Each structure stands twice: as structure tokens, then as C-alpha cells.
Amino acid sequence: MRTRSSTVMLVGGTSLAILGAVVSVVYFLQPWRTCPDEDSSAGCAMLPLDASIMSAAMVVTLFATAVAIAGAMGRRRTMY
């Protein structure tokens, strides 16, 4: 693997993994939700669309982490 492509994989994968993790945490906490029965927004039931967005963000995080690891391994191979 060439150094440029492995660098792009490393930086892009890391950026997407961080973004996916942030989106997952925000959708898990749901700070915009209010419930009449609960004091905190985390106690509210999650809407189906919110659950699908959080699931997609988790999948993106996993794939982006794999891409970042592959980029790091490719970068290590080209250095020697």
C-alpha cells in the first residue's frame, strides 16, 4: 500500500470513527427530549428514527475504525 493512500485511510477512518462515536453518544443521551414522567432526558423512550440513526452511527464507527487500523498497518509496512 502506498504511503498516500494509507495516510488518507488513517486520517479519514479516524475522523469518521470519532464523528460516529460522538453521534452515537449524543443520540444515546438524547438531550433534546423531554418526558412528562421522567426528570432526565435519558429516561425517555427512544423513537424508531433515533434508534436507526444511532445504529447507523455505530456501524460507521466500527467500519471507520477498521479502515483506520488498515491504514495504520499499511503505513507501518511502507516505512520499512
C-alpha distances in whole Angstrom, upper triangle without the diagonal:
4,7,8,7,7,10,11,11,12,15,16,16,18,20,21,21,24,26,26,27,30,31,31,34,36,36,37,40,41,43,44,46,50,52,56,56,53,53,49,47,44,47,47,46,43,43,41,39,38,37,35,33,33,31,29,28,27,25,23,23,22,19,18,18,16,13,14,13,10,9,11,9,6,8,10,8,7,11,12
4,6,6,6,9,10,11,12,14,15,16,18,20,21,22,24,26,27,28,30,31,32,34,36,37,38,40,42,43,45,47,50,53,56,57,54,54,50,47,45,48,48,47,44,44,42,40,39,38,36,34,34,33,30,29,29,27,24,24,24,21,19,19,18,15,15,15,12,10,12,11,8,8,11,9,7,10,12
4,6,5,6,9,10,10,12,14,15,16,18,20,21,22,24,25,27,28,30,31,33,34,36,37,39,40,41,43,45,49,51,55,55,52,52,48,46,44,47,47,46,43,44,42,40,38,38,36,34,33,32,30,28,28,27,24,23,23,21,18,18,17,14,13,14,12,9,10,11,8,6,9,9,6,8,11
4,5,5,6,9,10,11,12,14,15,16,18,20,21,22,24,26,27,28,30,32,33,34,36,38,39,40,41,43,47,50,53,54,51,50,47,44,43,46,46,45,42,42,40,38,37,36,34,32,32,31,28,27,27,26,23,22,23,20,17,18,18,14,13,15,13,10,12,13,10,9,12,13,10,12,15
4,5,5,6,9,10,10,12,14,15,16,18,20,21,22,24,25,26,28,30,31,32,34,36,37,38,39,42,45,48,51,52,49,49,45,42,41,44,44,43,39,39,38,35,34,34,31,29,29,28,25,24,24,23,20,20,20,17,15,16,15,11,11,13,11,8,11,12,9,9,12,13,11,13,16
4,5,5,6,9,10,10,12,14,15,16,18,20,21,22,24,25,26,28,30,31,32,34,36,37,39,41,44,47,50,50,48,47,44,41,39,42,42,42,38,39,37,35,34,33,31,29,28,27,25,23,23,21,19,18,18,15,13,13,12,9,9,10,8,4,7,8,6,5,9,10,9,11,14
4,5,5,6,8,10,11,12,14,15,17,18,20,21,23,24,25,27,29,30,31,33,34,35,37,39,43,45,49,49,47,46,42,40,38,41,42,41,38,38,37,35,33,33,31,28,28,27,25,23,23,22,19,18,19,16,14,14,14,11,9,11,10,6,8,10,9,7,10,12,11,12,15
4,5,5,6,8,10,10,12,14,15,16,18,20,21,22,24,26,27,28,30,32,32,34,35,37,41,43,47,48,45,44,41,38,37,40,40,39,36,36,34,32,31,30,28,26,26,25,22,21,21,20,17,17,17,15,12,13,13,10,9,12,11,8,10,13,11,10,14,15,14,15,19
4,6,5,6,8,10,10,12,14,15,16,18,20,21,22,24,25,26,28,30,31,32,34,36,40,42,46,46,43,43,39,37,35,38,38,37,33,34,32,30,29,28,26,24,23,23,20,18,19,17,14,14,14,11,9,10,10,6,6,8,7,5,8,10,9,9,13,14,14,16,19
4,6,5,6,9,10,10,12,14,15,16,18,20,21,22,24,26,27,29,30,31,33,35,39,41,45,45,42,42,38,35,34,37,37,36,33,34,33,31,29,28,27,24,23,23,21,19,18,18,15,13,14,12,9,9,10,7,4,7,7,5,6,9,9,8,11,13,14,15,18
4,6,5,6,9,10,11,12,14,15,17,18,20,21,23,24,26,27,28,29,31,33,37,40,43,44,41,40,36,34,32,36,36,36,32,33,32,30,28,28,26,23,23,23,20,18,18,18,15,14,15,14,10,11,12,9,7,10,11,8,9,13,13,11,14,17,16,17,20
4,5,5,6,8,10,11,12,14,15,16,18,20,21,22,24,26,27,28,29,32,35,38,41,42,39,39,35,32,31,34,34,33,30,30,29,27,25,25,23,20,20,20,17,15,16,15,12,12,13,11,8,10,11,8,7,11,11,9,11,14,14,14,17,19,18,20,23
4,5,5,6,9,10,10,12,14,15,16,18,20,21,22,24,25,27,29,31,34,36,40,40,38,37,34,31,29,32,32,31,28,29,27,25,24,23,21,19,18,18,15,13,14,13,9,9,10,8,4,6,8,5,4,8,9,8,10,13,13,13,16,18,18,20,23
4,6,5,6,9,10,11,12,14,15,17,18,20,21,23,24,25,27,29,33,35,39,39,36,36,32,30,28,31,31,31,28,29,28,26,24,23,22,20,18,19,17,14,14,14,11,9,11,10,7,7,9,8,6,9,11,10,10,13,15,14,16,19,19,20,23
4,5,5,6,9,10,11,12,14,16,17,18,20,21,22,23,25,27,31,34,37,38,35,34,30,28,27,30,30,30,27,27,27,24,22,22,21,18,17,18,16,13,14,14,11,10,12,12,8,9,12,11,9,12,14,13,14,17,18,17,19,22,22,23,26
4,5,5,6,8,10,10,12,14,15,16,18,20,21,22,24,26,29,32,35,36,33,33,29,26,25,28,28,27,24,24,23,21,19,19,18,15,14,15,12,9,11,11,7,7,10,9,6,8,11,10,9,13,14,13,15,18,18,18,21,23,24,25,28
4,5,5,6,9,10,10,12,14,15,16,18,20,21,23,25,29,31,35,35,32,31,28,25,23,27,27,26,23,24,23,21,19,18,17,15,13,14,12,9,9,10,7,4,7,8,5,6,9,9,8,11,13,13,14,17,18,18,20,23,24,24,27
4,5,5,6,9,10,11,12,14,15,17,18,19,21,23,27,29,33,33,30,29,26,23,22,25,25,25,23,24,24,21,19,19,18,16,14,15,14,10,11,12,10,7,10,12,9,9,13,13,11,14,16,16,16,19,20,20,22,25,25,26,29
4,5,5,6,9,10,11,12,14,16,16,17,19,21,25,27,31,32,29,28,25,22,21,24,24,24,21,21,21,19,16,17,16,13,12,13,12,8,10,12,9,8,11,12,10,11,14,14,13,16,18,18,19,22,23,23,25,27,28,28,32
4,5,5,6,9,10,11,12,14,15,17,19,20,24,26,30,30,27,27,24,21,19,22,22,21,18,19,18,16,14,14,13,10,9,10,8,5,6,8,6,5,9,10,8,10,13,13,13,16,18,18,19,22,23,23,25,28,29,29,32
4,5,5,6,9,10,10,12,14,16,18,20,23,25,29,29,26,25,22,19,17,21,21,21,18,19,19,18,15,14,15,12,9,11,11,7,7,10,9,6,9,12,10,10,14,15,14,16,19,19,19,22,24,24,25,28,29,30,33
4,5,5,6,9,10,11,12,13,15,17,21,23,27,27,24,23,20,17,16,19,20,20,17,19,19,17,14,15,15,12,10,13,12,9,10,13,11,9,13,15,13,14,17,18,17,19,22,22,22,25,26,26,28,31,32,32,35
4,6,5,6,8,10,10,12,13,15,19,21,25,26,23,23,19,16,15,18,18,18,15,15,16,14,11,12,12,9,7,10,10,6,8,11,10,10,13,15,14,15,18,19,18,21,23,23,24,27,28,28,30,32,33,34,37
4,6,5,6,9,10,12,14,15,19,21,24,24,22,22,18,15,13,16,16,16,13,14,14,13,10,10,11,8,5,8,9,6,6,10,10,9,12,14,14,14,17,19,18,20,23,23,24,26,28,29,30,33,34,35,37
4,5,5,6,8,10,13,14,17,19,23,23,20,19,15,13,11,15,15,15,13,15,16,15,12,12,14,11,8,11,12,9,9,13,13,11,14,17,16,16,20,21,20,22,25,25,25,28,30,30,31,34,35,36,38
4,5,5,6,7,10,11,15,17,21,21,18,18,14,11,10,14,14,15,12,14,15,14,10,12,13,11,9,12,13,10,12,15,15,14,17,19,18,19,22,23,23,25,27,27,28,31,32,32,34,37,38,38,41
4,5,5,8,9,10,14,16,19,20,17,18,14,11,10,13,12,12,9,10,12,10,7,8,10,8,6,10,11,9,11,14,14,14,17,19,19,19,22,24,24,26,28,28,29,32,33,34,35,38,39,40,42
4,6,9,11,11,14,15,19,18,16,16,12,10,7,10,10,11,8,11,13,13,9,9,11,10,7,10,13,11,11,14,15,14,17,19,20,20,23,24,24,26,28,29,30,32,34,34,35,38,39,40,43
4,6,9,9,12,13,17,17,13,13,9,7,5,9,9,11,10,13,15,15,11,12,15,13,11,14,16,14,14,18,19,17,20,23,22,22,25,27,26,28,31,31,32,34,36,36,37,40,42,42,45
4,6,6,9,11,15,16,13,13,10,6,6,9,8,10,8,10,13,12,9,11,14,12,11,14,16,14,15,19,19,19,21,24,23,24,27,28,28,30,33,33,34,36,38,38,40,42,43,44,47
4,6,8,11,15,16,13,12,9,6,7,11,10,12,12,13,16,16,12,14,17,15,14,18,19,17,18,22,22,21,24,26,26,26,29,30,30,32,35,35,35,38,40,39,41,44,45,45,48
4,7,10,14,15,13,13,10,7,10,12,11,13,12,12,15,14,12,14,17,15,15,18,19,18,20,23,23,23,26,28,27,28,31,32,32,34,36,36,37,40,41,41,43,46,47,47,50
4,7,10,12,10,11,9,5,8,9,7,9,9,10,14,13,11,13,16,15,15,18,20,19,20,24,24,24,27,29,29,30,33,34,33,36,38,38,39,42,43,43,45,48,49,49,52
4,7,9,8,8,8,6,9,9,7,10,11,12,16,16,14,16,20,19,18,21,23,23,24,27,28,27,30,32,32,33,36,37,37,39,41,42,42,45,47,47,48,51,52,53,56
4,5,5,7,8,7,9,8,6,9,11,12,16,17,15,17,20,20,20,22,25,24,25,28,29,29,31,34,34,35,37,39,39,41,43,44,44,47,49,49,50,53,54,55,58
4,6,8,10,10,13,10,9,12,14,16,19,21,19,21,24,24,23,26,28,28,29,32,33,33,35,38,38,38,41,43,43,44,47,48,48,50,52,53,54,57,58,59,61
4,7,9,10,12,9,8,11,14,16,20,21,20,21,24,25,24,26,29,28,29,32,33,33,35,37,38,38,41,43,43,44,47,48,48,50,52,53,54,56,58,58,61
4,6,7,9,6,7,10,13,16,19,21,18,19,23,23,22,24,27,26,26,30,31,30,32,35,35,35,38,40,40,41,44,45,45,47,49,50,51,53,55,55,58
4,7,9,8,9,13,15,18,21,23,20,21,25,24,22,25,28,27,27,30,31,30,32,35,35,35,38,40,39,41,44,44,44,47,49,49,50,53,54,54,57
4,5,6,8,11,13,16,19,20,17,18,22,21,19,22,25,23,23,27,28,27,29,32,32,32,35,36,36,37,40,41,41,43,45,45,46,49,51,51,53
4,5,6,9,10,13,16,17,13,15,18,17,16,19,21,20,21,24,25,24,26,29,29,29,32,34,33,35,38,38,39,41,43,43,44,47,49,49,52
4,6,8,9,12,15,16,13,13,17,16,14,17,20,18,18,22,23,22,24,27,27,27,30,32,31,33,35,36,36,39,41,41,42,45,46,47,49
4,7,9,12,15,17,14,14,18,18,16,19,22,21,21,24,25,25,26,29,30,30,32,34,34,35,38,39,39,41,44,44,45,48,49,50,52
4,6,9,13,14,12,12,16,16,15,18,20,20,20,23,25,24,26,29,30,30,33,34,34,36,38,39,40,42,44,45,46,48,50,51,53
4,6,9,12,10,10,14,15,14,15,18,19,19,21,23,23,25,27,28,29,31,33,34,35,37,39,39,41,43,44,45,47,49,50,52
4,7,8,6,6,10,11,10,12,15,15,16,18,20,20,22,24,25,26,28,30,31,32,34,35,36,38,40,41,42,44,46,47,50
4,6,5,6,9,10,11,12,14,15,17,19,20,21,23,25,26,27,29,30,31,33,35,36,37,39,41,42,43,45,47,48,51
4,5,5,6,9,10,10,12,14,15,17,18,20,21,23,24,26,27,29,30,32,33,34,36,38,39,40,42,44,45,47,49
4,5,5,6,9,10,11,12,14,15,16,18,20,21,22,24,26,27,28,30,32,33,34,36,37,38,40,42,43,45,47
4,5,5,6,9,10,11,12,14,15,16,19,20,21,22,25,26,27,29,30,31,33,35,36,37,39,41,42,43,46
4,5,5,6,9,10,11,12,14,15,17,18,20,21,23,24,25,27,29,30,31,33,35,36,37,39,41,42,45
4,5,5,6,9,10,11,12,14,15,17,18,20,21,22,24,26,27,28,30,32,33,34,36,38,39,41,43
4,5,5,6,9,10,10,12,14,15,16,18,20,21,22,24,26,26,28,30,31,32,34,36,37,39,41
4,5,5,6,9,10,10,13,14,15,16,19,20,21,23,24,25,27,29,30,31,33,35,36,37,40
4,5,5,6,9,10,11,13,14,15,17,19,20,21,23,24,26,27,29,30,32,33,35,36,39
4,5,5,6,9,10,11,12,14,15,16,18,20,21,22,24,26,27,28,30,32,33,35,37
4,5,5,6,9,10,10,12,14,15,16,18,20,21,22,24,25,26,28,30,31,33,35
4,5,5,6,9,10,11,13,14,15,17,19,20,21,23,24,26,27,29,30,32,34
4,5,5,6,8,10,11,12,14,16,17,18,20,21,23,24,26,27,29,31,33
4,5,5,6,8,10,10,12,14,15,16,18,20,21,22,24,26,27,28,31
4,6,5,6,9,10,10,12,14,15,16,18,20,21,22,24,26,27,29
4,6,5,6,9,10,11,12,14,15,17,18,20,21,23,25,26,28
4,5,5,6,9,10,11,12,14,15,16,18,20,21,23,25,27
4,5,5,6,9,10,10,12,14,15,16,18,20,21,23,25
4,5,5,6,9,10,10,12,14,15,16,18,20,21,24
4,5,5,6,9,10,11,12,14,15,17,19,20,22
4,5,5,6,9,10,10,12,14,15,17,18,21
4,5,5,6,9,10,10,12,14,15,17,19
4,5,5,6,9,10,11,12,14,16,18
4,5,5,6,8,10,11,12,14,16
4,5,5,6,9,10,11,12,15
4,5,5,6,9,10,11,13
4,5,5,6,9,10,12
4,5,5,6,9,11
4,5,5,6,9
4,6,5,7
4,6,6
4,6
4
